[in-house]
Amino acid sequence: MKESRARGTPSETAESLAWQALLACRGGAAVAPALAASPDLAALFDLYGPLASIAPGQNFAVAHLAQSLDGRIATESGASQWLSGEADLVHTHRMRALADAVLVGAETVRADDPQLTVRRCAGDNPVRVVIDADCKLSRRHRLFTDEAAPTLLIAAEDCAATGESWGAAEILRLPRDEAGFAPATIRRALAERGLHFLFVEGGGVTISRFLAARALDRLQLTLAPVLMGSGRASLLLPEIAGPHLGMRPRIRRVALGEDVLFDCSFDA
């Protein structure tokens, strides 16, 4: 269901060639040794190499959030563009290009009206997935009208909306629980459609639910060098009795311009 679409001619730089070599790995091709061995490209291969090498059909979920130093992802009104810098935006588009599907919650669509397509790097558009249990989003949002990539709207089985589509998006009905949809149910339904590599792009509530349900293999947190003082919190997880009970992922730090990406791994 993933759309194949040309993204224009990339500049013939070592980085763009290396990125395209990494993309080719998703189809089983080997990376050119000269590119992989280049010291100047070590950070690129270190960050994306393990993700590009995920085998087709392997279930994998990674989430990404950009936040301020004091843990805010948006103002109280929901404004978040652009909290992080250009390098993190390019990173987000690269993650979309690697994934089978990109998923967001209804509030992210309502606040940002995102396209969720690949525009800042070479690559194909992923399938776009929006969680909107009660079908309250307007059909006029761009990802429901632009037909740039296949789009799914996850709605509750008891949602009153009629028909099989929402604008140009297909409605995927799932059973709801007290909090909406169980992340495991979402992942299973997408995998049944061949969408195994899932990139959860927002927002904080959606990612928090996936994290609390232990439904993420990786979590990427980009810290922007700004203090907001107020606004919407990044992650909200169930209360714990002490720090020793908190999640302790393996992490690595990656410089993205002035931002710092914390790549957190939960795999064994």
N, C-alpha and C positions, 0 to 999 in steps of 0.2 A: 504493500500500500504506500510505500515511500516513493515520493515523486523524484524523478531524475530530471534535472534542469541545469543547463549551462549557466555559469555565473560570470561570464566575461573572461577576457584574457588576463591572467594574473601577471604582475610584473616579474621579470625573470631575475629575481633575487634568490640568493641561497635559501632564505627563510621561506619564500613562497614555494620553491621547489621541494623543500623539506616537508612543508605542510601537505603538499599534494602527494608526496611519497607516503606520508602517514595516512592520508585518506585512502590510498590504494591498499593499505594493509587491511582495511575493513572488508575488502574483497578477497583477501588471502594472499596478496602479492607481498614480496619481500622488500624491505627498505634498502635502497642503494647503500652499500657499506661506506662509500666516501661521504655521503650525507650524514649518516648516523654517527660517524666517527669524528665529525667536525666539532672542535671545542666551542665554536661560536654558536652551535645549534644544540649543545648539550641540554640546556634548560628546556627547549622545545620538545625534544625527544623524551626527556625525563618526565615531563608533565603529561604529554599526550600519548606517548608510546604504549603504556599499559592499557589505556582506554581504546586505542586503535586496534590493539591486538585481541580484544575480546572477540571470541568466536561467534560467527553468525548463529543465532538461535540460543545463545547463552543469556539467561535472564540476569539483568543488571540494572540498578537504579542509582543515579547520582543526582544530588540537588545542589543548587547554587544560590547564594544570597550575597548581595553587597550591603554592607552596613557601616555606620559611623563608628568611631572609636568608643562611643558610649552606647553601642548596641541598638541604634535606631536604623530602620530601613526606609522610612518615609516621614514626612511631617504628619501632624494630626489630620490634615485634610487629605492625605494620601499621596502628595507630590513626592516623587522619588527620582525624577530625571533631571540632571544626571548626578547621582551620588558618587559613583566611582568614575574613574577616568577612561580614556580611550582604550588603553591596553586591556582593561577588564571587559569593555564592550566587545572588543575583538575576541577575547577569550570566550565570552558567552556565545557568540556566533559560531566559533569553532566547536563548542560543545553541541550546539544544535546540529552542526554538520555531521558529527560523529554518531548522533543518536538516531534511533528509529522513530521516536516520538518525543515531543516536548509537551509538558503538562503544566497548566497553571490553574489557579482557582478563579472563581467568578470575580472576586474583589480586584484581582490584578487586571482583569480585562476591563472592569468598570472604571478603574482609576487611570490606567495607562493606555487603553485601546491599542495593545501591542499587535505587531504583525507576526512575530515568532517565526520569521523566515531567515535564511542565510544571506546576508548582504555585505558583510564586512570581511569576508574571506571566501576562498573557493569552497565549493561543496553543494550538496543537494539539500533542499528543504525537507525537514522531518514532517511526519504527520503531526498536526496540531490537535491537542486534547484539552478541553476546558471542562472543569467540574462546576456544574450549576444544577444542583439537585431539583430545584423548583422551576427551572426555566424562566428565571426573572431577568436575564440579560436581554438587552435590545438586539434584535436581529440585524441592526445597522452597524454593529462593530465591524471593523475591517476584516478580521479573520473569518467572519461569517459571510462576507460579501466579495472579497477579492479573488477567491478561487486560486490563490497562489500555491496552495498545497491542500491535500486532503485534510479535512477537519472533522473531529468528533466532539459532540457535546454529550458529556456524561450526565444523565438525568435520572431521577428516581423512577422506579417502576410505577409509582402512584402519581407521578407528575401529570397535571391536567392537560399539558400540551398535546395537541393532536398531530397525527402525521408522523413521518419518519425522518423529517429534516427540520433544521433551524437555520433559515437562510440557505446558504450553500453547504452547511454542515450536516452531517448525519447524526441523528440522535441515538446514543447507546444507553439503553435503560438498564440500571443495576439496582439490586435491593439496597435500601438505605438502612443505617443503624442510627443510634442516638446522636452521633456526631456527624452524620452525613453518609459517607461511604468508607468502609474498611479499606485501607491502602492495599492489603493483600487481595481483596476482591478486584480492585482496579487493576493491579498488576496482572492478575490472572486473566481478566477479560481482555486486556491489551495483548498479552502473550498469545492468546487464542487467535488473535488477528495477525500474528507474526510480528508484533511490535515488542521486541524483547529488551532492547536497550532504551531505557526511559530516562529522560533528562527532566527533572522537576525544577522548574525555573521560578516558581513563586506561587503565592506570596508566603509571608512568614507563617500564617496559620496552616496553610496546606503542607508546607515543609515540616512544620512542628508535628503535625499528625503523622506524617510518614516516619519521622525520626522516633517519635514516641512508640510507634508500632514496630520498631526495628525493621522497617521496610526499605531502608537505604543501605547500599553498599558503600557509598561515599557521600560526604558532605563537604562542599566547598564554600568557605566563608571568605569573602574579600573585604578587608578592612580599609576604608578610605580615611585619610588623615584629616578628619573633620569632627568637631564636637557639636552636636545639634542641641543638646540640652532638653529636648522634648521630642515627641513624635511617637510613631508606632514601633513597638519593640520587635527585635529580630526573631528570636525563638522563645516560645512559651511551652515549657514542658511540665509534667506533673511534679508536684513538690516532693522533695526527698529529705530524709532525716539528717544527712550529713554529706560533706564533700566526697567521702570515701564511696558513696553509693552512686556518684555521677558516672556518666559514660566517659571512658578513657580511650578514645580512638588513637591510632597511630597517626601522626601528623608530619607534614613537611611544609616548609614555607617557600613561596615562590614570589619574587618581586614582579609586579605588574605595573610598570611605570612608578608613580608615587604610591600606589596601593600595594598591599601585601595579601596574597592569597594563602589561606590555611587550608590545605587539602587533607581532609580527615578520612581515614580508612577504617571501616568497621569489619572487614573480612578477617577470617581467622589467620 
